[in-house]
Amino acid sequence: MSGPYGRWGRVIVGSIMIISGLLTGGLALIMLPFGALMIFTGTMNLCPMGPMYRQPLKGEKIIANMQTYQLR
């Protein structure tokens, strides 16, 4: 989720959460802050679950720490 596809995925899902919460209304408005958080973390390249797995918060550092493999 720290790569470009994960970042775009979080932005898209966050946008969908905000739009559906606004269109549905009522109890669905609970999704607004979560959608905004997903958009924020996607645009700032933050991984909020990283510290739970003893990884850095910034996506660049997570990618830099990943092992690379040479395929033959």
C-alpha positions as CSV (number, residue, x, y, z in Angstrom):
1,M,0.0,0.0,0.0
2,S,3.0,2.3,0.1
3,G,3.6,2.2,-3.6
4,P,1.9,4.3,-6.3
5,Y,-1.0,1.8,-6.8
6,G,-1.7,1.7,-3.1
7,R,-1.6,5.5,-2.9
8,W,-4.1,5.9,-5.8
9,G,-6.3,3.2,-4.3
10,R,-6.5,5.1,-1.0
11,V,-7.4,8.3,-2.7
12,I,-10.1,6.7,-4.9
13,V,-11.6,4.7,-2.0
14,G,-11.5,7.8,0.2
15,S,-13.3,9.8,-2.4
16,I,-15.9,7.1,-2.8
17,M,-16.4,7.1,0.9
18,I,-16.9,10.8,1.1
19,I,-19.3,11.0,-1.9
20,S,-21.4,8.0,-0.7
21,G,-21.6,9.5,2.8
22,L,-22.7,12.8,1.5
23,L,-25.3,11.3,-0.9
24,T,-26.7,8.8,1.7
25,G,-26.7,11.1,4.7
26,G,-27.8,10.1,8.2
27,L,-25.6,7.5,9.9
28,A,-23.4,7.2,6.7
29,L,-21.9,10.6,7.5
30,I,-19.6,8.7,9.9
31,M,-17.6,7.7,6.8
32,L,-16.6,11.3,6.0
33,P,-13.6,11.6,8.4
34,F,-12.3,8.1,7.4
35,G,-12.6,9.1,3.8
36,A,-10.7,12.3,4.4
37,L,-8.0,10.4,6.3
38,M,-7.6,8.0,3.4
39,I,-7.2,10.9,0.9
40,F,-4.8,12.6,3.2
41,T,-2.6,9.6,3.8
42,G,-2.7,8.8,0.0
43,T,-1.6,12.2,-1.1
44,M,1.1,12.6,1.6
45,N,2.4,9.1,1.1
46,L,1.9,8.1,4.7
47,C,1.2,4.5,5.8
48,P,-0.7,4.7,9.1
49,M,-0.4,0.9,9.6
50,G,3.3,1.0,9.2
51,P,4.1,1.5,12.9
52,M,1.9,-1.5,13.9
53,Y,4.3,-3.7,11.8
54,R,7.5,-1.9,13.1
55,Q,7.8,-0.1,9.8
56,P,8.3,3.7,9.2
57,L,5.4,6.0,8.7
58,K,6.6,7.5,5.5
59,G,6.1,5.4,2.3
60,E,9.5,6.3,0.8
61,K,11.3,4.8,3.8
62,I,9.2,1.6,3.6
63,I,10.1,1.2,0.0
64,A,13.8,1.9,0.7
65,N,13.8,-0.8,3.4
66,M,12.2,-3.5,1.1
67,Q,14.5,-6.2,-0.1
68,T,15.0,-6.4,-3.9
69,Y,15.4,-9.6,-5.7
70,Q,17.4,-10.2,-8.9
71,L,15.5,-12.6,-11.2
72,R,17.6,-14.6,-13.5
